[in-house]
Amino acid sequence: MAHAGIDLCQALGHRPVVARPHWRLATPIASVDDAVTSTRFYGSIAQYVDDDDKRASFAVMMNGLGHAAHQQDYQAVLKGSNVAVKMAHQFEFENSKHKVWELKQNKKDRLYFCAITLKSGSSTDPFLVPLLAHHKKDQTTPREVSNYCERTMKSYLDRKANVRLCKE
C-alpha cells in the first residue's frame, strides 16, 4: 500500500495499531484435512472477485477487516473508515442473538463476516470470520447468502462442536 502512495491508517480511520491483534481472523473449514482454498469463502472470491475493480474493492475490505482486528472495538474502526459496515442478517442460536455483518466498498461489492468468541478449555478467543465475497445486485442481502452464513456459523457456535484452530 505504501508503494501506491496509500496511507492505510489514514484511509481506514486514524487509530493506532496495537502490536498483537485483539481479534483473530479465521476461515471456517469442515475438516483439518480440507485445503483452505477449497472452502466456500475462497470459492466466492474466485466467483465474484473477477476483475480489477472488484479485486481492488475486495483488497480494501480485507485490509479494513485486518486493520479493525487490531482493536477491541472493531466496529468503531470500520465505521470510522471508508469501508461501510452494516448488519446484513441476524439469527438466534442457543438463546443468543448473532449477527452477520456486511462490508461495502462500493455500490455492489460485499464481504460478509461474523464476530464470535470461541471457548477452548479455560480461555476464550475472539474471531472475525470472513464467510463470503459477493457482488450484490439488490439492496437486500440475498437469501442464499444469509442462509449460508447462518448455517455455517451455527455449526461453529454449537456448544457440542469440536472447533479447532488448524493454523494461523
Summary of the structure (lengths in Angstrom):
residues: 168
radius of gyration: 15.8
end to end distance: 22.7
largest distance: 48.0
contacts: 453
relative contact order: 0.18
helix: 34%
strand: 27%
